């Protein structure tokens, strides 16, 4: 596509395929050219989102099953290989979780997936170490979603989001043991927007591995 349409034309086609607004520097190809490029664009979209899903699964596997994970998975540390595999590099910032820490985080991730049960989310948020002055449940819930699930408002920066929550109920303590896992969640959400123009839910992407980890733990305890 680069060779056929040039960088400006490719930018327009890729943005359109991913469902986002083309940048100002993009050049809209002719209708005939767009029709001819459609099969390739759908392939690009499907392949990109498949690679993103793989990256999210890998991060969840490292956290919950290995207990050792790369705490700096920014886009520059992810290589897209010619055969479709991902190359993960630069493990200079590695975090380790005990079994107990993984269990608490897994329980929070599963609670975040059940949006109807905010009481449970607030309880799990307290369990991992979120503390606010008044311990208002709705603020604890929003903090947990912000750090381990999804962006509350795409128009707000992370710093502004925290300021808004702090104004509702002053934040006394963030879960120190889980800060690097929260960093992974935030970085992956940024990567999703850059890579596939998607606003994702980290909790949804991590849910299966979190559930498997807890099930394995219950099986071992029963033996």
Secondary structure, 3 states (H helix, E strand, C coil): CHHHHHHHHHHHHHHHHCCCCCCCCCCCCCHHHHHHHHHHHHHHHHHHHHHHHHHHHHHHHHHHHHCEEECCCCHHHEEECCCCCEEECCCCCEEECCHHHHHHHHHHHHHHHCCCCHHHHHHHHHHHCCEECCCCHHHHHHHHHHHHCCCCCCCCCHHHHHHHHHHHCCEEECCHHHHHHHHHHHHHHHHHHHHHCCCCCHHHHHHHHHHHHHHHHHHHHHC
